[in-house]
Amino acid sequence: MITKVKEFLAEVKAELGKVTWPSRKETISTTWVVVAIVFLISIYLGACDVVLAKVMRFILG
C-alpha cells in the first residue's frame, strides 16, 4: 500500500514537471478576460430575469 502511494506521488511530481505554467502577465490578462465575460453574462442574465418577471406579471397579473 505505502509503495503504491510513493509511486503515485513520484508520478505526480514527474507530471507536474512537464507542465508549462503561464507567466504572471498571462495569468493576469486571462483573469481580466474571465472577469469581463462573467460581468457581461451577469448583466445579460439580469436583464433576462427582469424582462421575464415583467412578462409573468403581465400574464398572471
CHARMM internal coordinates of N, CA and C (Angstrom, degrees):
IC EDIT
DIST 1 N 1 CA 1.4586
DIST 1 CA 1 C 1.5318
ANGL 1 N 1 CA 1 C 111.14
DIST 1 C 2 N 1.3275
ANGL 1 CA 1 C 2 N 116.90
DIHE 1 N 1 CA 1 C 2 N -49.23
DIST 2 N 2 CA 1.4670
ANGL 1 C 2 N 2 CA 121.19
DIHE 1 CA 1 C 2 N 2 CA -178.01
DIST 2 CA 2 C 1.5208
ANGL 2 N 2 CA 2 C 110.46
DIHE 1 C 2 N 2 CA 2 C -66.34
DIST 2 C 3 N 1.3212
ANGL 2 CA 2 C 3 N 117.40
DIHE 2 N 2 CA 2 C 3 N -35.67
DIST 3 N 3 CA 1.4685
ANGL 2 C 3 N 3 CA 119.84
DIHE 2 CA 2 C 3 N 3 CA 179.19
DIST 3 CA 3 C 1.5237
ANGL 3 N 3 CA 3 C 110.81
DIHE 2 C 3 N 3 CA 3 C -66.85
DIST 3 C 4 N 1.3421
ANGL 3 CA 3 C 4 N 116.59
DIHE 3 N 3 CA 3 C 4 N -35.01
DIST 4 N 4 CA 1.4717
ANGL 3 C 4 N 4 CA 119.59
DIHE 3 CA 3 C 4 N 4 CA 177.69
DIST 4 CA 4 C 1.5234
ANGL 4 N 4 CA 4 C 110.70
DIHE 3 C 4 N 4 CA 4 C -66.81
DIST 4 C 5 N 1.3149
ANGL 4 CA 4 C 5 N 116.84
DIHE 4 N 4 CA 4 C 5 N -39.09
DIST 5 N 5 CA 1.4658
ANGL 4 C 5 N 5 CA 121.07
DIHE 4 CA 4 C 5 N 5 CA 178.56
DIST 5 CA 5 C 1.5187
ANGL 5 N 5 CA 5 C 109.77
DIHE 4 C 5 N 5 CA 5 C -65.29
DIST 5 C 6 N 1.3270
ANGL 5 CA 5 C 6 N 117.58
DIHE 5 N 5 CA 5 C 6 N -44.28
DIST 6 N 6 CA 1.4657
ANGL 5 C 6 N 6 CA 121.06
DIHE 5 CA 5 C 6 N 6 CA 178.87
DIST 6 CA 6 C 1.5234
ANGL 6 N 6 CA 6 C 110.48
DIHE 5 C 6 N 6 CA 6 C -62.63
DIST 6 C 7 N 1.3366
ANGL 6 CA 6 C 7 N 116.15
DIHE 6 N 6 CA 6 C 7 N -41.84
DIST 7 N 7 CA 1.4654
ANGL 6 C 7 N 7 CA 120.17
DIHE 6 CA 6 C 7 N 7 CA 179.24
DIST 7 CA 7 C 1.5293
ANGL 7 N 7 CA 7 C 110.60
DIHE 6 C 7 N 7 CA 7 C -64.02
DIST 7 C 8 N 1.3286
ANGL 7 CA 7 C 8 N 115.76
DIHE 7 N 7 CA 7 C 8 N -42.09
DIST 8 N 8 CA 1.4625
ANGL 7 C 8 N 8 CA 120.61
DIHE 7 CA 7 C 8 N 8 CA 178.76
DIST 8 CA 8 C 1.5283
ANGL 8 N 8 CA 8 C 110.72
DIHE 7 C 8 N 8 CA 8 C -61.45
DIST 8 C 9 N 1.3222
ANGL 8 CA 8 C 9 N 117.44
DIHE 8 N 8 CA 8 C 9 N -47.39
DIST 9 N 9 CA 1.4634
ANGL 8 C 9 N 9 CA 121.51
DIHE 8 CA 8 C 9 N 9 CA -179.47
DIST 9 CA 9 C 1.5253
ANGL 9 N 9 CA 9 C 111.59
DIHE 8 C 9 N 9 CA 9 C -64.20
DIST 9 C 10 N 1.3304
ANGL 9 CA 9 C 10 N 117.30
DIHE 9 N 9 CA 9 C 10 N -35.81
DIST 10 N 10 CA 1.4652
ANGL 9 C 10 N 10 CA 120.45
DIHE 9 CA 9 C 10 N 10 CA 177.06
DIST 10 CA 10 C 1.5275
ANGL 10 N 10 CA 10 C 110.13
DIHE 9 C 10 N 10 CA 10 C -65.60
DIST 10 C 11 N 1.3353
ANGL 10 CA 10 C 11 N 116.96
DIHE 10 N 10 CA 10 C 11 N -39.55
DIST 11 N 11 CA 1.4585
ANGL 10 C 11 N 11 CA 120.87
DIHE 10 CA 10 C 11 N 11 CA 178.31
DIST 11 CA 11 C 1.5312
ANGL 11 N 11 CA 11 C 111.17
DIHE 10 C 11 N 11 CA 11 C -67.42
DIST 11 C 12 N 1.3301
ANGL 11 CA 11 C 12 N 116.15
DIHE 11 N 11 CA 11 C 12 N -38.68
DIST 12 N 12 CA 1.4633
ANGL 11 C 12 N 12 CA 120.22
DIHE 11 CA 11 C 12 N 12 CA 177.44
DIST 12 CA 12 C 1.5249
ANGL 12 N 12 CA 12 C 109.93
DIHE 11 C 12 N 12 CA 12 C -62.20
DIST 12 C 13 N 1.3204
ANGL 12 CA 12 C 13 N 116.70
DIHE 12 N 12 CA 12 C 13 N -44.73
DIST 13 N 13 CA 1.4690
ANGL 12 C 13 N 13 CA 120.93
DIHE 12 CA 12 C 13 N 13 CA 179.59
DIST 13 CA 13 C 1.5258
ANGL 13 N 13 CA 13 C 110.68
DIHE 12 C 13 N 13 CA 13 C -62.05
DIST 13 C 14 N 1.3236
ANGL 13 CA 13 C 14 N 116.96
DIHE 13 N 13 CA 13 C 14 N -40.63
DIST 14 N 14 CA 1.4633
ANGL 13 C 14 N 14 CA 120.61
DIHE 13 CA 13 C 14 N 14 CA 179.09
DIST 14 CA 14 C 1.5229
ANGL 14 N 14 CA 14 C 111.00
DIHE 13 C 14 N 14 CA 14 C -65.34
DIST 14 C 15 N 1.3267
ANGL 14 CA 14 C 15 N 117.20
DIHE 14 N 14 CA 14 C 15 N -42.02
DIST 15 N 15 CA 1.4715
ANGL 14 C 15 N 15 CA 120.61
DIHE 14 CA 14 C 15 N 15 CA 179.84
DIST 15 CA 15 C 1.5235
ANGL 15 N 15 CA 15 C 111.26
DIHE 14 C 15 N 15 CA 15 C -67.31
DIST 15 C 16 N 1.3183
ANGL 15 CA 15 C 16 N 117.95
DIHE 15 N 15 CA 15 C 16 N -39.41
DIST 16 N 16 CA 1.4659
ANGL 15 C 16 N 16 CA 120.63
DIHE 15 CA 15 C 16 N 16 CA 178.03
DIST 16 CA 16 C 1.5221
ANGL 16 N 16 CA 16 C 111.25
DIHE 15 C 16 N 16 CA 16 C -64.77
DIST 16 C 17 N 1.3209
ANGL 16 CA 16 C 17 N 116.90
DIHE 16 N 16 CA 16 C 17 N -27.63
DIST 17 N 17 CA 1.4581
ANGL 16 C 17 N 17 CA 120.14
DIHE 16 CA 16 C 17 N 17 CA 176.50
DIST 17 CA 17 C 1.5201
ANGL 17 N 17 CA 17 C 112.27
DIHE 16 C 17 N 17 CA 17 C -69.50
DIST 17 C 18 N 1.3293
ANGL 17 CA 17 C 18 N 117.14
DIHE 17 N 17 CA 17 C 18 N -22.43
DIST 18 N 18 CA 1.4637
ANGL 17 C 18 N 18 CA 122.20
DIHE 17 CA 17 C 18 N 18 CA -179.83
DIST 18 CA 18 C 1.5277
ANGL 18 N 18 CA 18 C 112.69
DIHE 17 C 18 N 18 CA 18 C -85.70
DIST 18 C 19 N 1.3178
ANGL 18 CA 18 C 19 N 116.62
DIHE 18 N 18 CA 18 C 19 N -13.10
DIST 19 N 19 CA 1.4637
ANGL 18 C 19 N 19 CA 120.76
DIHE 18 CA 18 C 19 N 19 CA -175.98
DIST 19 CA 19 C 1.5208
ANGL 19 N 19 CA 19 C 110.40
DIHE 18 C 19 N 19 CA 19 C -70.96
DIST 19 C 20 N 1.3314
ANGL 19 CA 19 C 20 N 115.80
DIHE 19 N 19 CA 19 C 20 N 136.73
DIST 20 N 20 CA 1.4582
ANGL 19 C 20 N 20 CA 121.33
DIHE 19 CA 19 C 20 N 20 CA 173.68
DIST 20 CA 20 C 1.5300
ANGL 20 N 20 CA 20 C 107.32
DIHE 19 C 20 N 20 CA 20 C -95.55
DIST 20 C 21 N 1.3117
ANGL 20 CA 20 C 21 N 115.88
DIHE 20 N 20 CA 20 C 21 N 106.01
DIST 21 N 21 CA 1.4520
ANGL 20 C 21 N 21 CA 120.53
DIHE 20 CA 20 C 21 N 21 CA -176.50
DIST 21 CA 21 C 1.5236
ANGL 21 N 21 CA 21 C 109.65
DIHE 20 C 21 N 21 CA 21 C -82.74
DIST 21 C 22 N 1.3532
ANGL 21 CA 21 C 22 N 117.59
DIHE 21 N 21 CA 21 C 22 N 141.21
DIST 22 N 22 CA 1.4699
ANGL 21 C 22 N 22 CA 119.70
DIHE 21 CA 21 C 22 N 22 CA 178.46
DIST 22 CA 22 C 1.5267
ANGL 22 N 22 CA 22 C 110.56
DIHE 21 C 22 N 22 CA 22 C -71.94
DIST 22 C 23 N 1.3213
ANGL 22 CA 22 C 23 N 114.14
DIHE 22 N 22 CA 22 C 23 N 155.81
DIST 23 N 23 CA 1.4615
ANGL 22 C 23 N 23 CA 118.64
DIHE 22 CA 22 C 23 N 23 CA 177.20
DIST 23 CA 23 C 1.5309
ANGL 23 N 23 CA 23 C 109.46
DIHE 22 C 23 N 23 CA 23 C -74.64
DIST 23 C 24 N 1.3119
ANGL 23 CA 23 C 24 N 115.61
DIHE 23 N 23 CA 23 C 24 N 169.07
DIST 24 N 24 CA 1.4695
ANGL 23 C 24 N 24 CA 120.20
DIHE 23 CA 23 C 24 N 24 CA 178.92
DIST 24 CA 24 C 1.5305
ANGL 24 N 24 CA 24 C 110.48
DIHE 23 C 24 N 24 CA 24 C -61.59
DIST 24 C 25 N 1.3385
ANGL 24 CA 24 C 25 N 116.06
DIHE 24 N 24 CA 24 C 25 N -41.10
DIST 25 N 25 CA 1.4634
ANGL 24 C 25 N 25 CA 120.65
DIHE 24 CA 24 C 25 N 25 CA -179.73
DIST 25 CA 25 C 1.5363
ANGL 25 N 25 CA 25 C 110.90
DIHE 24 C 25 N 25 CA 25 C -63.23
DIST 25 C 26 N 1.3330
ANGL 25 CA 25 C 26 N 116.96
DIHE 25 N 25 CA 25 C 26 N -43.43
DIST 26 N 26 CA 1.4679
ANGL 25 C 26 N 26 CA 120.81
DIHE 25 CA 25 C 26 N 26 CA 178.58
DIST 26 CA 26 C 1.5308
ANGL 26 N 26 CA 26 C 111.02
DIHE 25 C 26 N 26 CA 26 C -63.79
DIST 26 C 27 N 1.3136
ANGL 26 CA 26 C 27 N 116.03
DIHE 26 N 26 CA 26 C 27 N -41.10
DIST 27 N 27 CA 1.4654
ANGL 26 C 27 N 27 CA 120.49
DIHE 26 CA 26 C 27 N 27 CA -179.47
DIST 27 CA 27 C 1.5259
ANGL 27 N 27 CA 27 C 110.85
DIHE 26 C 27 N 27 CA 27 C -63.92
DIST 27 C 28 N 1.3255
ANGL 27 CA 27 C 28 N 116.99
DIHE 27 N 27 CA 27 C 28 N -44.16
DIST 28 N 28 CA 1.4642
ANGL 27 C 28 N 28 CA 120.80
DIHE 27 CA 27 C 28 N 28 CA -179.64
DIST 28 CA 28 C 1.5219
ANGL 28 N 28 CA 28 C 110.70
DIHE 27 C 28 N 28 CA 28 C -65.67
DIST 28 C 29 N 1.3267
ANGL 28 CA 28 C 29 N 117.46
DIHE 28 N 28 CA 28 C 29 N -43.33
DIST 29 N 29 CA 1.4653
ANGL 28 C 29 N 29 CA 119.36
DIHE 28 CA 28 C 29 N 29 CA -178.02
DIST 29 CA 29 C 1.5255
ANGL 29 N 29 CA 29 C 111.42
DIHE 28 C 29 N 29 CA 29 C -67.36
DIST 29 C 30 N 1.3187
ANGL 29 CA 29 C 30 N 118.09
DIHE 29 N 29 CA 29 C 30 N -41.29
DIST 30 N 30 CA 1.4667
ANGL 29 C 30 N 30 CA 118.68
DIHE 29 CA 29 C 30 N 30 CA 178.49
DIST 30 CA 30 C 1.5241
ANGL 30 N 30 CA 30 C 111.84
DIHE 29 C 30 N 30 CA 30 C -69.78
DIST 30 C 31 N 1.3269
ANGL 30 CA 30 C 31 N 116.71
DIHE 30 N 30 CA 30 C 31 N -30.35
DIST 31 N 31 CA 1.4669
ANGL 30 C 31 N 31 CA 119.80
DIHE 30 CA 30 C 31 N 31 CA 176.13
DIST 31 CA 31 C 1.5338
ANGL 31 N 31 CA 31 C 109.83
DIHE 30 C 31 N 31 CA 31 C -64.23
DIST 31 C 32 N 1.3331
ANGL 31 CA 31 C 32 N 117.09
DIHE 31 N 31 CA 31 C 32 N -42.50
DIST 32 N 32 CA 1.4710
ANGL 31 C 32 N 32 CA 119.78
DIHE 31 CA 31 C 32 N 32 CA 178.78
DIST 32 CA 32 C 1.5245
ANGL 32 N 32 CA 32 C 111.53
DIHE 31 C 32 N 32 CA 32 C -65.03
DIST 32 C 33 N 1.3297
ANGL 32 CA 32 C 33 N 116.84
DIHE 32 N 32 CA 32 C 33 N -35.29
DIST 33 N 33 CA 1.4673
ANGL 32 C 33 N 33 CA 119.69
DIHE 32 CA 32 C 33 N 33 CA 176.68
DIST 33 CA 33 C 1.5259
ANGL 33 N 33 CA 33 C 109.80
DIHE 32 C 33 N 33 CA 33 C -63.39
DIST 33 C 34 N 1.3169
ANGL 33 CA 33 C 34 N 116.76
DIHE 33 N 33 CA 33 C 34 N -44.74
DIST 34 N 34 CA 1.4690
ANGL 33 C 34 N 34 CA 120.86
DIHE 33 CA 33 C 34 N 34 CA 179.30
DIST 34 CA 34 C 1.5249
ANGL 34 N 34 CA 34 C 110.49
DIHE 33 C 34 N 34 CA 34 C -62.89
DIST 34 C 35 N 1.3209
ANGL 34 CA 34 C 35 N 118.43
DIHE 34 N 34 CA 34 C 35 N -44.24
DIST 35 N 35 CA 1.4642
ANGL 34 C 35 N 35 CA 122.05
DIHE 34 CA 34 C 35 N 35 CA 179.46
DIST 35 CA 35 C 1.5284
ANGL 35 N 35 CA 35 C 110.35
DIHE 34 C 35 N 35 CA 35 C -60.90
DIST 35 C 36 N 1.3277
ANGL 35 CA 35 C 36 N 117.17
DIHE 35 N 35 CA 35 C 36 N -43.32
DIST 36 N 36 CA 1.4696
ANGL 35 C 36 N 36 CA 120.77
DIHE 35 CA 35 C 36 N 36 CA 179.67
DIST 36 CA 36 C 1.5251
ANGL 36 N 36 CA 36 C 111.40
DIHE 35 C 36 N 36 CA 36 C -64.34
DIST 36 C 37 N 1.3190
ANGL 36 CA 36 C 37 N 117.33
DIHE 36 N 36 CA 36 C 37 N -43.11
DIST 37 N 37 CA 1.4677
ANGL 36 C 37 N 37 CA 120.33
DIHE 36 CA 36 C 37 N 37 CA 179.89
DIST 37 CA 37 C 1.5220
ANGL 37 N 37 CA 37 C 110.62
DIHE 36 C 37 N 37 CA 37 C -65.14
DIST 37 C 38 N 1.3188
ANGL 37 CA 37 C 38 N 116.99
DIHE 37 N 37 CA 37 C 38 N -42.97
DIST 38 N 38 CA 1.4681
ANGL 37 C 38 N 38 CA 120.51
DIHE 37 CA 37 C 38 N 38 CA 178.14
DIST 38 CA 38 C 1.5275
ANGL 38 N 38 CA 38 C 109.89
DIHE 37 C 38 N 38 CA 38 C -61.25
DIST 38 C 39 N 1.3201
ANGL 38 CA 38 C 39 N 117.47
DIHE 38 N 38 CA 38 C 39 N -41.78
DIST 39 N 39 CA 1.4611
ANGL 38 C 39 N 39 CA 121.33
DIHE 38 CA 38 C 39 N 39 CA 179.10
DIST 39 CA 39 C 1.5265
ANGL 39 N 39 CA 39 C 110.73
DIHE 38 C 39 N 39 CA 39 C -62.12
DIST 39 C 40 N 1.3328
ANGL 39 CA 39 C 40 N 117.05
DIHE 39 N 39 CA 39 C 40 N -46.72
DIST 40 N 40 CA 1.4622
ANGL 39 C 40 N 40 CA 120.48
DIHE 39 CA 39 C 40 N 40 CA -179.35
DIST 40 CA 40 C 1.5308
ANGL 40 N 40 CA 40 C 112.00
DIHE 39 C 40 N 40 CA 40 C -64.51
DIST 40 C 41 N 1.3147
ANGL 40 CA 40 C 41 N 116.72
DIHE 40 N 40 CA 40 C 41 N -40.94
DIST 41 N 41 CA 1.4677
ANGL 40 C 41 N 41 CA 119.91
DIHE 40 CA 40 C 41 N 41 CA 178.98
DIST 41 CA 41 C 1.5257
ANGL 41 N 41 CA 41 C 110.33
DIHE 40 C 41 N 41 CA 41 C -66.77
DIST 41 C 42 N 1.3303
ANGL 41 CA 41 C 42 N 117.48
DIHE 41 N 41 CA 41 C 42 N -37.67
DIST 42 N 42 CA 1.4673
ANGL 41 C 42 N 42 CA 119.22
DIHE 41 CA 41 C 42 N 42 CA 179.00
DIST 42 CA 42 C 1.5254
ANGL 42 N 42 CA 42 C 111.09
DIHE 41 C 42 N 42 CA 42 C -66.49
DIST 42 C 43 N 1.3396
ANGL 42 CA 42 C 43 N 117.83
DIHE 42 N 42 CA 42 C 43 N -37.28
DIST 43 N 43 CA 1.4682
ANGL 42 C 43 N 43 CA 121.00
DIHE 42 CA 42 C 43 N 43 CA 176.02
DIST 43 CA 43 C 1.5319
ANGL 43 N 43 CA 43 C 109.43
DIHE 42 C 43 N 43 CA 43 C -62.72
DIST 43 C 44 N 1.3307
ANGL 43 CA 43 C 44 N 116.65
DIHE 43 N 43 CA 43 C 44 N -46.12
DIST 44 N 44 CA 1.4671
ANGL 43 C 44 N 44 CA 121.66
DIHE 43 CA 43 C 44 N 44 CA 180.00
DIST 44 CA 44 C 1.5278
ANGL 44 N 44 CA 44 C 111.11
DIHE 43 C 44 N 44 CA 44 C -60.77
DIST 44 C 45 N 1.3295
ANGL 44 CA 44 C 45 N 117.20
DIHE 44 N 44 CA 44 C 45 N -47.96
DIST 45 N 45 CA 1.4645
ANGL 44 C 45 N 45 CA 120.08
DIHE 44 CA 44 C 45 N 45 CA -178.68
DIST 45 CA 45 C 1.5289
ANGL 45 N 45 CA 45 C 111.22
DIHE 44 C 45 N 45 CA 45 C -66.93
DIST 45 C 46 N 1.3283
ANGL 45 CA 45 C 46 N 117.28
DIHE 45 N 45 CA 45 C 46 N -36.23
DIST 46 N 46 CA 1.4631
ANGL 45 C 46 N 46 CA 119.86
DIHE 45 CA 45 C 46 N 46 CA 176.35
DIST 46 CA 46 C 1.5168
ANGL 46 N 46 CA 46 C 110.98
DIHE 45 C 46 N 46 CA 46 C -63.34
DIST 46 C 47 N 1.3347
ANGL 46 CA 46 C 47 N 117.65
DIHE 46 N 46 CA 46 C 47 N -41.80
DIST 47 N 47 CA 1.4624
ANGL 46 C 47 N 47 CA 121.35
DIHE 46 CA 46 C 47 N 47 CA 177.83
DIST 47 CA 47 C 1.5262
ANGL 47 N 47 CA 47 C 110.81
DIHE 46 C 47 N 47 CA 47 C -64.22
DIST 47 C 48 N 1.3279
ANGL 47 CA 47 C 48 N 116.44
DIHE 47 N 47 CA 47 C 48 N -42.70
DIST 48 N 48 CA 1.4708
ANGL 47 C 48 N 48 CA 119.74
DIHE 47 CA 47 C 48 N 48 CA 176.97
DIST 48 CA 48 C 1.5219
ANGL 48 N 48 CA 48 C 111.01
DIHE 47 C 48 N 48 CA 48 C -60.40
DIST 48 C 49 N 1.3175
ANGL 48 CA 48 C 49 N 116.54
DIHE 48 N 48 CA 48 C 49 N -40.95
DIST 49 N 49 CA 1.4611
ANGL 48 C 49 N 49 CA 120.88
DIHE 48 CA 48 C 49 N 49 CA 179.68
DIST 49 CA 49 C 1.5267
ANGL 49 N 49 CA 49 C 111.03
DIHE 48 C 49 N 49 CA 49 C -62.64
DIST 49 C 50 N 1.3273
ANGL 49 CA 49 C 50 N 116.91
DIHE 49 N 49 CA 49 C 50 N -44.29
DIST 50 N 50 CA 1.4669
ANGL 49 C 50 N 50 CA 120.70
DIHE 49 CA 49 C 50 N 50 CA 179.77
DIST 50 CA 50 C 1.5232
ANGL 50 N 50 CA 50 C 110.55
DIHE 49 C 50 N 50 CA 50 C -63.22
DIST 50 C 51 N 1.3266
ANGL 50 CA 50 C 51 N 116.93
DIHE 50 N 50 CA 50 C 51 N -45.78
DIST 51 N 51 CA 1.4684
ANGL 50 C 51 N 51 CA 121.14
DIHE 50 CA 50 C 51 N 51 CA -179.26
DIST 51 CA 51 C 1.5217
ANGL 51 N 51 CA 51 C 110.44
DIHE 50 C 51 N 51 CA 51 C -63.50
DIST 51 C 52 N 1.3220
ANGL 51 CA 51 C 52 N 117.77
DIHE 51 N 51 CA 51 C 52 N -47.56
DIST 52 N 52 CA 1.4603
ANGL 51 C 52 N 52 CA 120.17
DIHE 51 CA 51 C 52 N 52 CA -179.01
DIST 52 CA 52 C 1.5308
ANGL 52 N 52 CA 52 C 111.79
DIHE 51 C 52 N 52 CA 52 C -65.69
DIST 52 C 53 N 1.3246
ANGL 52 CA 52 C 53 N 117.64
DIHE 52 N 52 CA 52 C 53 N -34.67
DIST 53 N 53 CA 1.4647
ANGL 52 C 53 N 53 CA 120.30
DIHE 52 CA 52 C 53 N 53 CA 177.12
DIST 53 CA 53 C 1.5283
ANGL 53 N 53 CA 53 C 110.23
DIHE 52 C 53 N 53 CA 53 C -64.67
DIST 53 C 54 N 1.3430
ANGL 53 CA 53 C 54 N 117.43
DIHE 53 N 53 CA 53 C 54 N -41.11
DIST 54 N 54 CA 1.4542
ANGL 53 C 54 N 54 CA 120.54
DIHE 53 CA 53 C 54 N 54 CA 178.32
DIST 54 CA 54 C 1.5231
ANGL 54 N 54 CA 54 C 111.24
DIHE 53 C 54 N 54 CA 54 C -66.90
DIST 54 C 55 N 1.3234
ANGL 54 CA 54 C 55 N 117.06
DIHE 54 N 54 CA 54 C 55 N -38.92
DIST 55 N 55 CA 1.4629
ANGL 54 C 55 N 55 CA 120.59
DIHE 54 CA 54 C 55 N 55 CA 177.43
DIST 55 CA 55 C 1.5267
ANGL 55 N 55 CA 55 C 109.94
DIHE 54 C 55 N 55 CA 55 C -63.59
DIST 55 C 56 N 1.3096
ANGL 55 CA 55 C 56 N 117.39
DIHE 55 N 55 CA 55 C 56 N -43.67
DIST 56 N 56 CA 1.4736
ANGL 55 C 56 N 56 CA 120.34
DIHE 55 CA 55 C 56 N 56 CA 179.71
DIST 56 CA 56 C 1.5254
ANGL 56 N 56 CA 56 C 110.76
DIHE 55 C 56 N 56 CA 56 C -65.85
DIST 56 C 57 N 1.3309
ANGL 56 CA 56 C 57 N 118.21
DIHE 56 N 56 CA 56 C 57 N -39.40
DIST 57 N 57 CA 1.4699
ANGL 56 C 57 N 57 CA 120.14
DIHE 56 CA 56 C 57 N 57 CA 176.82
DIST 57 CA 57 C 1.5325
ANGL 57 N 57 CA 57 C 110.53
DIHE 56 C 57 N 57 CA 57 C -63.47
DIST 57 C 58 N 1.3248
ANGL 57 CA 57 C 58 N 116.53
DIHE 57 N 57 CA 57 C 58 N -38.76
DIST 58 N 58 CA 1.4587
ANGL 57 C 58 N 58 CA 120.61
DIHE 57 CA 57 C 58 N 58 CA 178.21
DIST 58 CA 58 C 1.5200
ANGL 58 N 58 CA 58 C 110.97
DIHE 57 C 58 N 58 CA 58 C -65.42
DIST 58 C 59 N 1.3095
ANGL 58 CA 58 C 59 N 117.52
DIHE 58 N 58 CA 58 C 59 N -44.15
DIST 59 N 59 CA 1.4617
ANGL 58 C 59 N 59 CA 121.90
DIHE 58 CA 58 C 59 N 59 CA -178.51
DIST 59 CA 59 C 1.5306
ANGL 59 N 59 CA 59 C 110.97
DIHE 58 C 59 N 59 CA 59 C -68.72
DIST 59 C 60 N 1.3224
ANGL 59 CA 59 C 60 N 116.43
DIHE 59 N 59 CA 59 C 60 N -44.79
DIST 60 N 60 CA 1.4624
ANGL 59 C 60 N 60 CA 120.57
DIHE 59 CA 59 C 60 N 60 CA -175.09
DIST 60 CA 60 C 1.5256
ANGL 60 N 60 CA 60 C 112.53
DIHE 59 C 60 N 60 CA 60 C -89.58
DIST 60 C 61 N 1.3144
ANGL 60 CA 60 C 61 N 117.10
DIHE 60 N 60 CA 60 C 61 N -18.63
DIST 61 N 61 CA 1.4493
ANGL 60 C 61 N 61 CA 120.64
DIHE 60 CA 60 C 61 N 61 CA -170.58
DIST 61 CA 61 C 1.4601
ANGL 61 N 61 CA 61 C 114.61
DIHE 60 C 61 N 61 CA 61 C -80.14
END
COOR INIT
IC SEED 1 N 1 CA 1 C
IC BUILD
